[in-house]
C-alpha cells in the first residue's frame, strides 16, 4: 500500500478554518431517512430501495464526475406479518415488550411452559412434549444451546429491552425475548411467527469527486437499518442515519471546494446483515482501489459529547496521531483508540490490505440501540460540529 500522505499542519498555526456548516442539513436528512416512507431502510415495503434512490438523487445534486448504484443479491429473513405473543391470556406489545429473535423460524401454536433455571443442565432436564422453554436472560446462552439441541421454542425474560437485528439463515428453534419478570411462572404461551427467507437485491450508492490528485480517499457510511418486524418500525436515527447524514454533508462541502485528492463516497447497504455491501464493493470495486490511500467509515455519529472512538487506531497509528493533533484545535473531549474489529464497513477493506478506520461518537444522549426508540427526536448532535471539522481536516 501507499505510504501515508505528508501534510501541512496548518491547523497548528492558528489558521484553523471554520466551515459555514451547521446541523440543519443533518437534522433534515435524519428526518427523511427515518420517516415511514423508508420503512426502517430494511427489506420490506421497499424501504432500502427507496433510501438508495433518495441518496442517489442527493449525490446527483452536485453533478459529480461519476455516480451510480451497485446492485448485488443475497438473502435475508423478514417478518412481514404481525408476530404475536400471548402469555396466560395477555397479549404482549411487540417492540416495547417482546420481539422474536431475527433468525426465528416460523412458529404457531399454544404451548405449555417448561422452566429452565440455573441448575437445569446438571439435572439432565428432559423436554416435555408441546412445550416452550422459559429461561432468565442470565442463562441465555446455555438455554439457547439446549433449546436448539432439542428443537424447542424458547422464551427468554429479563429487565433489558429486546434487541433486533438482521439474520440470513434460520436457527434450529425459535427464540423470543420478553422484557419483564414473573411473580409466578405462566402456564400457557401462545405464539404466532410468520417469518420467511427473502432473496433480496441490495444496493450500494456511490459518487466520485475528482481532485488535483487521482489518489483516492473513500468516505463511507451504511444507510441500511433493521426495517420492520411486522408493523413495528426501527427508524435507526443513530444507527446509521446519523453517519449517512454526516457523509452527505461532507460530500456537499467538498463538491464546492478545491480538492487535493479524489474523493469517493459510498453509502453501503447490508451492513446490518453482515457487512454485505462493503464486502461486495471490495471484491467488485467501482473505482480502482490501487490508488486508495485510506477509508474513513462513519457509523453511530449522533452523540459526541464524550468524544469519538477510532477503530483500527492501533494499526493506523499515523492517522490516529494526526487526529490527535487536529483535535488540539477542534476540542473534542477525547479521541479514544480501539484495535480493529469486524463491527462496521471499514473491516472488509482492512481484511483485503487497505488502510481504513471506523469512527463512532461517544456519549449518553442517545441510549436506544437496535430498538424502535432510536428516533430523530432524541438525537441532539452534541458533537456534530467538532466531529465534522475533525474529519474535514483529516481528509485534506
C-alpha positions, 0 to 999 in steps of 0.5 A: 500500500501507499505510504501515508500522505505528508501534510501541512499542519496548518491547523497548528498555526492558528489558521484553523478554518471554520466551515459555514456548516451547521446541523440543519442539513443533518437534522433534515436528512435524519428526518427523511431517512427515518420517516415511514416512507423508508420503512426502517431502510430494511427489506420490506415495503421497499424501504432500502430501495427507496433510501438508495434512490433518495441518496442517489438523487442527493449525490446527483445534486452536485453533478459529480464526475461519476455516480451510480448504484451497485446492485448485488443479491443475497438473502435475508429473513423478514417478518412481514406479518404481525408476530404475536405473543400471548402469555396466560391470556395477555397479549404482549406489545411487540417492540416495547415488550417482546420481539422474536429473535431475527433468525426465528423460524416460523412458529404457531401454536399454544404451548405449555411452559417448561422452566429452565433455571440455573441448575437445569443442565446438571439435572439432565432436564428432559423436554416435555412434549408441546412445550416452550422453554422459559429461561432468565436472560442470565442463562441465555446462552446455555438455554439457547444451546439446549433449546436448539439441541432439542428443537424447542421454542424458547422464551427468554425474560429479563429487565433489558429491552429486546434487541433486533437485528438482521439474520440470513439463515434460520436457527434450529428453534425459535427464540423470543425475548420478553422484557419483564419478570414473573411473580409466578411462572405462566402456564400457557404461551401462545405464539404466532411467527410468520417469518420467511427467507427473502432473496433480496437485491441490495444496493450500494450508492456511490459518487466520485469527486475528482481532485488535483490528485487521482489518489483516492480517499473513500468516505463511507457510511451504511444507510441500511437499518433493521426495517420492520418486524411486522408493523413495528418500525426501527427508524435507526436515527443513530444507527446509521442515519446519523453517519449517512447524514454526516457523509452527505454533508461532507460530500456537499462541502467538498463538491464546492471546494478545491480538492487535493485528492479524489474523493469517493463516497459510498453509502453501503447497504447490508451492513446490518446483515453482515457487512454485505455491501462493503464486502461486495464493493471490495471484491467488485470495486467501482473505482480502482482501489490501487490508488486508495490511500485510506477509508474513513467509515462513519457509523453511530455519529449522533452523540459526541459529547464524550468524544469519538472512538477510532477503530483500527487506531492501533494499526493506523497509528499515523492517522490516529496521531494526526487526529490527535493533533487536529483535535488540539484545535477542534476540542473534542473531549477525547479521541479514544483508540480501539484495535480493529474489529469486524463491527462496521464497513471499514473491516472488509477493506482492512481484511483485503490490505487497505488502510481504513478506520471506523469512527463512532461518537461517544456519549449518553444522549442517545441510549436506544440501540437496535430498538424502535426508540432510536428516533430523530427526536432524541438525537441532539448532535452534541458533537456534530460540529467538532466531529465534522471539522475533525474529519474535514481536516483529516481528509485534506 
